[in-house]
C-alpha cells in the first residue's frame, strides 16, 4: 500500500497544481471580461469609437475563461460541488454580460459608425449612445455590479481550496 501511495504522490501533486492554476486562470479571465465590460459601459468615448479592441480583449479572455473554467469546475466538483455549480453559473453570467456589452457597443455606434459619418456627427452619436444606454446599457451595468459582487464573494470562498491545492501540489 505504501508503494502505491508513493507512486501516486507525483500524479496527485500535478493534478492539484493544475487545478490551482485553472482556478486562478478562471478568476483572471473573469476579471478581464468584467473590467473591460464595465469600462465599455461607463466610458462613452470607448463605446462610440473603435470597439474592435475592447471586443477582441473580451473575446480572448472568454477563451481563457472557457479553458480554465472547465478544468477548475472538474476539480471543484470532486471537492465542493456547490462551489463548482456557482462557478459555472457565474461563468454563464459573464458570457451574458459580454453579449449585453457587445449589443450596447454596437447600438452606441448608431446606424453608421462614427468613422464612416460625414455630417450630423456628434448629435447623432449622442442620440445613438443614449438610446443604447436605455435599451441595453443600464441593465448591463446592473448585471455587471451583481457579477462583480458574486465574483468577489466566490473568490473569497475559493481561498481555502486554493491553499489546500497549493499544499498538495508542494508535496511531490
C-alpha positions as CSV (number, residue, x, y, z in Angstrom):
1,X,0.0,0.0,0.0
2,X,2.9,2.4,0.8
3,X,4.4,1.7,-2.6
4,X,1.1,2.7,-4.3
5,X,0.9,5.9,-2.2
6,X,4.4,6.8,-3.2
7,X,3.7,6.1,-6.9
8,X,0.5,8.2,-6.9
9,X,2.0,11.2,-5.0
10,X,3.5,12.9,-8.0
11,X,0.4,12.4,-10.1
12,X,-1.8,13.9,-7.3
13,X,0.6,16.7,-6.9
14,X,0.5,17.5,-10.6
15,X,-3.3,17.3,-10.5
16,X,-3.5,19.7,-7.6
17,X,-1.1,22.2,-9.3
18,X,-3.2,22.1,-12.5
19,X,-6.4,22.6,-10.5
20,X,-4.9,25.6,-8.7
21,X,-3.7,27.0,-12.0
22,X,-7.1,26.6,-13.6
23,X,-9.0,28.3,-10.7
24,X,-6.6,31.2,-10.8
25,X,-6.7,31.4,-14.6
26,X,-10.5,31.3,-14.5
27,X,-10.6,34.2,-12.0
28,X,-8.2,36.2,-14.0
29,X,-10.2,35.8,-17.2
30,X,-13.4,36.8,-15.3
31,X,-11.7,39.9,-14.1
32,X,-10.6,40.9,-17.6
33,X,-14.1,40.3,-19.1
34,X,-15.8,42.1,-16.2
35,X,-13.3,45.0,-16.1
36,X,-13.4,45.6,-19.9
37,X,-17.2,45.4,-19.9
38,X,-17.6,47.8,-17.1
39,X,-15.2,50.2,-18.8
40,X,-17.1,50.0,-22.0
41,X,-20.4,50.5,-20.3
42,X,-19.2,53.6,-18.4
43,X,-17.0,55.3,-20.9
44,X,-19.0,57.0,-23.7
45,X,-15.8,57.6,-25.7
46,X,-14.9,53.9,-25.8
47,X,-18.4,52.8,-26.8
48,X,-18.5,55.3,-29.7
49,X,-15.1,54.9,-31.2
50,X,-13.3,51.8,-32.5
51,X,-15.0,49.0,-30.5
52,X,-12.9,46.2,-32.0
53,X,-10.0,46.5,-29.5
54,X,-12.3,46.1,-26.5
55,X,-14.3,43.3,-28.1
56,X,-11.2,41.5,-29.0
57,X,-9.9,41.7,-25.5
58,X,-13.2,40.4,-24.1
59,X,-13.3,37.5,-26.6
60,X,-9.7,36.5,-25.9
61,X,-10.5,36.4,-22.2
62,X,-13.6,34.3,-22.9
63,X,-11.5,31.7,-24.5
64,X,-9.3,31.6,-21.3
65,X,-12.5,31.5,-19.2
66,X,-13.7,28.5,-21.1
67,X,-10.4,26.6,-21.0
68,X,-9.6,27.3,-17.3
69,X,-13.2,27.1,-16.2
70,X,-13.6,23.5,-17.5
71,X,-10.6,22.3,-15.5
72,X,-11.5,24.3,-12.4
73,X,-15.0,23.1,-12.4
74,X,-13.9,19.5,-12.8
75,X,-11.5,19.8,-9.9
76,X,-14.1,21.6,-7.7
77,X,-16.8,19.0,-8.5
78,X,-14.9,16.4,-6.6
79,X,-14.0,18.7,-3.6
80,X,-17.1,21.0,-3.3
81,X,-19.9,20.5,-5.8
82,X,-21.7,23.7,-4.5
83,X,-18.7,25.9,-5.4
84,X,-18.4,24.2,-8.8
85,X,-22.0,25.0,-9.6
86,X,-21.6,28.6,-8.5
87,X,-18.5,28.9,-10.7
88,X,-20.5,27.5,-13.7
89,X,-23.4,29.9,-13.1
90,X,-21.0,32.9,-12.7
91,X,-19.3,31.9,-15.9
92,X,-22.6,31.8,-17.7
93,X,-23.5,35.2,-16.3
94,X,-20.2,36.6,-17.5
95,X,-20.9,35.3,-21.0
96,X,-24.3,37.0,-20.8
97,X,-22.7,40.3,-19.7
98,X,-20.3,40.0,-22.7
99,X,-23.3,39.7,-25.0
100,X,-25.1,42.7,-23.4
101,X,-21.8,44.7,-23.7
102,X,-21.5,43.8,-27.4
103,X,-25.1,44.8,-28.1
104,X,-24.6,48.1,-26.2
105,X,-21.4,48.9,-28.1
106,X,-22.9,48.1,-31.5
107,X,-26.0,50.2,-30.8
108,X,-24.0,53.1,-29.4
109,X,-22.2,53.3,-32.8
110,X,-25.5,54.3,-34.3
111,X,-26.8,53.4,-37.8
112,X,-23.5,54.5,-39.3
113,X,-20.3,54.0,-37.2
114,X,-18.5,57.3,-36.4
115,X,-15.5,56.6,-38.6
116,X,-17.9,56.4,-41.7
117,X,-20.0,59.5,-40.9
118,X,-19.6,62.7,-42.8
119,X,-22.2,65.0,-41.4
120,X,-24.5,65.3,-38.4
121,X,-21.8,63.7,-36.3
122,X,-22.0,64.5,-32.6
123,X,-25.7,64.9,-32.3
124,X,-26.4,61.6,-34.0
125,X,-23.8,59.8,-32.0
126,X,-25.2,61.2,-28.7
127,X,-28.7,60.1,-29.6
128,X,-27.5,56.6,-30.5
129,X,-25.5,56.4,-27.3
130,X,-28.5,57.5,-25.2
131,X,-30.8,55.0,-26.9
132,X,-28.3,52.2,-26.5
133,X,-27.9,53.1,-22.8
134,X,-31.6,52.9,-22.3
135,X,-32.1,49.8,-24.3
136,X,-29.2,47.7,-23.1
137,X,-26.6,49.7,-21.1
138,X,-28.4,50.3,-17.9
139,X,-29.4,46.7,-17.4
140,X,-25.9,45.6,-18.3
141,X,-24.5,48.0,-15.7
142,X,-26.7,46.4,-13.1
143,X,-25.8,43.0,-14.2
144,X,-22.1,43.8,-14.0
145,X,-22.4,45.1,-10.5
146,X,-24.1,41.9,-9.4
147,X,-21.5,39.8,-11.1
148,X,-18.7,41.8,-9.5
149,X,-20.2,41.1,-6.0
150,X,-20.7,37.4,-6.7
151,X,-17.1,37.1,-8.2
152,X,-15.6,38.8,-5.1
153,X,-17.6,36.5,-2.8
154,X,-16.8,33.3,-4.7
155,X,-13.1,34.2,-4.9
156,X,-13.1,34.7,-1.1
157,X,-14.7,31.3,-0.6
158,X,-12.2,29.6,-3.0
159,X,-9.2,30.7,-1.0
160,X,-9.2,27.7,1.4
161,X,-9.4,25.4,-1.6
162,X,-6.5,27.2,-3.3
163,X,-4.5,26.9,-0.1
164,X,-5.2,23.2,0.1
165,X,-4.3,22.7,-3.5
166,X,-1.1,24.6,-3.2
167,X,-0.1,22.5,-0.2
168,X,-1.0,19.3,-2.1
169,X,1.0,20.4,-5.1
170,X,4.1,21.1,-3.0
171,X,4.1,17.6,-1.6
172,X,5.8,15.9,-4.6
